[in-house]
Amino acid sequence: MTEISAKLVKQLRDETGAGMMECKRALVETGGDLDAAKRLLREKGMAQAGKRAGRATTEGLVGHRVDADHGTMVAVGCETEPVARNDEFQAFAQKVLEVVDAEGVEAAQGLEDERVELVAKLGENVSLAGAARFVTVDGSTISAYVHPPANKVGALVNLAGGSPDLGRRLAMHIAWSEPRWIAREDVPEEVVSAEREIYASSDEVQSKPEQAREKIVEGMLNKRFFGANVLVDQEWIHDSSKTVGQALKESGAEVVDFQRFSVAG
């Protein structure tokens, strides 16, 4: 058997970040060939990443960057809180943010090899849970909010009109209230029809006089569905006496787009 020096094991560890015993085994299997040992560790890492791919990532980080003409937000997931605080995981999340910010959302796919290597190194699944990059349109403003201190939930907003402060408060609202659509017309008709049917078939409605049921269903749809899922119909978290739509109208503002991100389980 080839004698493997401690110096060679250390060199492989320094260059790959793999554990000492993993490095020694790889060197033994490859007869002390450093490059072959690196390939072997990478292959094993990819196999481990494949096994872990289906495991839920309910921890992680949401990061953002906002410049004058564009804004970016990414969510990178992991399995446990200690890994979310790990320096290598945080460095990878920062790299994802930088790449998406510089080159666009699709560019994150170019970091797949690094993600796989990180999975092997950290021993748990790491996923790109989401990414968005908005560009200003006709003087719109990009704003972002990430909820501290865990930084696991955030929102990115492209707002026409209004101020950067309003944009940030709106991003905070979205992070908290989880809207799915900006306005009612954005909701697919089949979704509305399905919700209407559920309400209409409920005991709550069926127990009422037939002539009153349609009006009751519409009221339930407005309050329970649109009021919960449509951004402009939601109660404004900063002033419960008005809806988000009313707050935006008062400021002469309109939402161009938004994305909400969460790595919280």
C-alpha positions as CSV (number, residue, x, y, z in Angstrom):
1,M,0.0,0.0,0.0
2,T,1.3,3.5,-0.9
3,E,2.5,5.4,2.2
4,I,0.5,8.6,2.4
5,S,2.3,11.5,4.2
6,A,0.5,13.8,6.6
7,K,1.7,16.7,4.5
8,L,-0.1,15.4,1.5
9,V,-3.3,14.8,3.5
10,K,-3.1,18.3,4.8
11,Q,-2.6,19.7,1.3
12,L,-5.6,17.9,0.0
13,R,-7.7,19.1,3.0
14,D,-6.5,22.7,2.5
15,E,-7.4,22.5,-1.3
16,T,-10.8,20.8,-0.9
17,G,-12.0,21.5,2.6
18,A,-12.9,17.8,3.1
19,G,-12.3,16.1,6.4
20,M,-8.9,14.6,7.2
21,M,-10.1,11.0,7.2
22,E,-11.9,11.5,3.9
23,C,-8.7,13.0,2.4
24,K,-6.6,10.2,3.6
25,R,-9.0,7.5,2.2
26,A,-9.1,9.3,-1.1
27,L,-5.4,9.4,-1.4
28,V,-5.1,5.8,-0.4
29,E,-7.6,4.8,-3.1
30,T,-5.8,6.8,-5.7
31,G,-2.3,5.7,-4.8
32,G,-1.3,9.2,-3.6
33,D,-2.3,11.0,-6.8
34,L,-3.4,14.4,-5.6
35,D,-5.4,15.3,-8.7
36,A,-7.2,11.9,-8.8
37,A,-8.0,12.2,-5.1
38,K,-9.6,15.6,-5.7
39,R,-11.7,14.1,-8.5
40,L,-12.7,11.2,-6.2
41,L,-13.7,13.6,-3.4
42,R,-15.7,15.6,-5.9
43,E,-17.5,12.5,-7.3
44,K,-18.3,11.4,-3.7
45,G,-19.5,14.9,-2.9
46,M,-21.9,14.9,-5.9
47,A,-23.2,11.5,-4.8
48,Q,-23.8,12.8,-1.3
49,A,-25.5,15.9,-2.7
50,G,-27.8,13.7,-4.8
51,K,-28.8,11.8,-1.7
52,R,-29.4,15.0,0.2
53,A,-31.2,16.8,-2.6
54,G,-34.7,15.9,-1.4
55,R,-34.1,17.0,2.2
56,A,-36.0,20.1,3.3
57,T,-34.1,23.3,3.7
58,T,-36.0,25.2,6.4
59,E,-33.1,27.4,7.5
60,G,-30.8,29.7,5.6
61,L,-30.4,33.3,4.6
62,V,-32.2,35.9,2.5
63,G,-29.8,38.6,1.2
64,H,-30.4,41.7,-0.9
65,R,-28.6,44.5,-2.7
66,V,-30.3,47.7,-4.0
67,D,-28.6,50.2,-6.4
68,A,-29.9,53.3,-8.1
69,D,-31.2,51.4,-11.2
70,H,-31.8,47.9,-10.0
71,G,-32.2,45.6,-7.0
72,T,-31.5,42.0,-6.2
73,M,-32.7,39.5,-3.6
74,V,-31.7,35.8,-3.2
75,A,-32.7,33.1,-0.7
76,V,-30.3,30.3,0.0
77,G,-31.5,27.4,2.1
78,C,-29.9,24.9,4.4
79,E,-31.2,22.3,6.9
80,T,-30.1,23.6,10.3
81,E,-29.4,26.9,12.0
82,P,-25.8,26.2,12.8
83,V,-25.1,25.8,9.1
84,A,-26.9,29.0,8.4
85,R,-24.4,30.7,10.7
86,N,-21.4,28.8,9.1
87,D,-18.9,31.1,7.5
88,E,-18.6,29.0,4.3
89,F,-22.4,28.8,3.9
90,Q,-22.7,32.6,4.4
91,A,-19.8,33.2,1.9
92,F,-21.6,31.0,-0.7
93,A,-24.9,32.9,-0.1
94,Q,-23.1,36.2,-0.6
95,K,-21.5,34.8,-3.8
96,V,-25.0,33.8,-5.1
97,L,-26.2,37.4,-4.4
98,E,-23.2,39.0,-6.2
99,V,-23.6,36.7,-9.3
100,V,-27.3,37.3,-9.6
101,D,-26.8,41.0,-9.0
102,A,-24.2,41.3,-11.7
103,E,-25.5,38.8,-14.3
104,G,-29.1,38.1,-13.6
105,V,-31.2,35.3,-12.1
106,E,-30.1,32.6,-14.6
107,A,-26.5,33.1,-13.7
108,A,-27.0,31.4,-10.4
109,Q,-27.0,28.0,-12.2
110,G,-23.3,28.5,-12.9
111,L,-22.7,28.0,-9.2
112,E,-24.0,24.4,-9.2
113,D,-20.6,22.8,-8.8
114,E,-19.8,25.0,-5.8
115,R,-23.2,24.2,-4.3
116,V,-22.5,20.5,-4.6
117,E,-19.1,20.8,-3.1
118,L,-20.6,22.8,-0.2
119,V,-23.2,20.1,0.4
120,A,-20.4,17.5,0.6
121,K,-18.4,19.7,2.9
122,L,-21.2,20.7,5.3
123,G,-23.0,17.4,5.3
124,E,-26.5,18.8,4.6
125,N,-28.5,20.0,1.7
126,V,-28.0,23.5,0.4
127,S,-30.5,24.9,-2.1
128,L,-31.1,28.1,-4.0
129,A,-34.6,28.8,-2.7
130,G,-35.3,31.8,-4.8
131,A,-33.8,34.8,-6.7
132,A,-35.1,38.0,-8.2
133,R,-33.5,41.0,-9.9
134,F,-35.7,44.1,-10.7
135,V,-34.7,47.0,-12.9
136,T,-36.2,50.4,-12.5
137,V,-38.8,51.5,-15.1
138,D,-39.7,55.1,-15.9
139,G,-38.3,56.4,-12.6
140,S,-39.6,53.6,-10.4
141,T,-37.9,52.8,-7.1
142,I,-36.5,49.4,-5.9
143,S,-36.8,48.8,-2.2
144,A,-36.0,45.8,0.0
145,Y,-36.6,44.5,3.5
146,V,-35.3,41.4,5.3
147,H,-36.6,40.6,8.7
148,P,-33.8,40.7,11.4
149,P,-32.0,39.2,13.1
150,A,-32.4,35.8,11.5
151,N,-32.6,37.2,7.9
152,K,-34.9,34.3,6.8
153,V,-37.8,36.3,5.3
154,G,-37.7,39.2,3.0
155,A,-39.3,41.0,0.1
156,L,-38.2,43.0,-2.9
157,V,-40.5,45.7,-4.4
158,N,-40.5,47.7,-7.6
159,L,-42.6,50.8,-6.9
160,A,-43.7,53.5,-9.3
161,G,-44.3,56.8,-7.6
162,G,-44.0,57.2,-3.8
163,S,-40.8,57.4,-1.8
164,P,-38.0,54.9,-0.9
165,D,-39.4,54.9,2.6
166,L,-42.9,53.9,1.3
167,G,-41.2,51.2,-0.7
168,R,-39.4,49.8,2.3
169,R,-42.5,49.9,4.4
170,L,-44.4,48.1,1.6
171,A,-41.6,45.5,1.4
172,M,-42.0,45.0,5.2
173,H,-45.7,44.5,4.7
174,I,-45.2,41.9,2.0
175,A,-42.7,40.0,4.1
176,W,-45.2,39.9,6.9
177,S,-48.5,39.4,5.1
178,E,-47.5,37.0,2.3
179,P,-49.6,38.4,-0.6
180,R,-49.8,36.2,-3.7
181,W,-50.9,38.7,-6.3
182,I,-50.8,42.5,-6.7
183,A,-54.4,43.1,-7.8
184,R,-57.6,41.1,-8.2
185,E,-57.2,41.0,-12.0
186,D,-53.9,39.2,-11.5
187,V,-55.7,36.2,-9.9
188,P,-56.4,33.4,-12.4
189,E,-60.1,33.0,-13.0
190,E,-60.0,29.3,-12.3
191,V,-58.6,30.0,-8.8
192,V,-61.4,32.5,-8.1
193,S,-64.0,30.1,-9.4
194,A,-62.6,27.3,-7.2
195,E,-62.7,29.5,-4.1
196,R,-66.2,30.7,-4.9
197,E,-67.4,27.0,-5.2
198,I,-65.8,26.1,-1.9
199,Y,-67.6,28.9,-0.1
200,A,-70.9,28.2,-1.9
201,S,-70.8,24.5,-0.9
202,S,-69.9,25.2,2.7
203,D,-72.4,24.5,5.6
204,E,-72.0,28.1,6.5
205,V,-73.6,29.3,3.3
206,Q,-75.9,26.3,2.6
207,S,-77.7,27.0,6.0
208,K,-78.7,30.4,4.8
209,P,-81.8,31.3,2.7
210,E,-81.1,30.6,-1.0
211,Q,-81.8,34.1,-2.2
212,A,-79.1,35.4,0.2
213,R,-76.4,32.9,-0.6
214,E,-74.8,34.6,-3.7
215,K,-74.3,37.9,-1.8
216,I,-72.9,36.0,1.2
217,V,-70.4,34.1,-1.0
218,E,-69.2,37.3,-2.6
219,G,-68.7,38.9,0.8
220,M,-66.7,35.8,2.0
221,L,-64.6,35.9,-1.2
222,N,-63.8,39.6,-0.8
223,K,-62.9,39.3,2.9
224,R,-61.4,35.9,3.2
225,F,-59.7,35.3,-0.1
226,F,-59.0,38.6,-1.8
227,G,-58.4,40.3,1.6
228,A,-55.8,37.7,2.5
229,N,-54.1,37.0,-0.8
230,V,-54.3,40.2,-2.9
231,L,-51.8,42.9,-2.0
232,V,-53.9,46.0,-2.6
233,D,-56.8,44.4,-0.7
234,Q,-54.8,43.5,2.4
235,E,-55.0,45.5,5.6
236,W,-52.0,47.8,5.7
237,I,-49.9,46.6,8.6
238,H,-48.7,50.2,9.3
239,D,-52.3,51.5,9.7
240,S,-55.1,49.0,10.1
241,S,-57.7,51.6,9.2
242,K,-56.8,51.4,5.5
243,T,-55.9,48.8,2.9
244,V,-52.6,48.7,1.1
245,G,-54.4,50.0,-2.0
246,Q,-55.6,53.1,-0.1
247,A,-52.2,53.8,1.3
248,L,-50.6,53.6,-2.2
249,K,-53.3,55.8,-3.7
250,E,-52.7,58.5,-1.0
251,S,-49.1,58.5,-2.0
252,G,-49.7,58.4,-5.8
253,A,-47.8,55.1,-5.9
254,E,-48.3,51.8,-7.8
255,V,-46.7,48.4,-7.5
256,V,-44.8,47.4,-10.6
257,D,-43.7,44.0,-9.2
258,F,-42.8,42.3,-6.0
259,Q,-41.2,39.0,-4.8
260,R,-41.3,37.5,-1.3
261,F,-38.7,35.1,-0.1
262,S,-38.6,32.8,2.9
263,V,-36.4,30.0,4.1
264,A,-38.3,29.7,7.3
265,G,-39.8,26.2,8.0
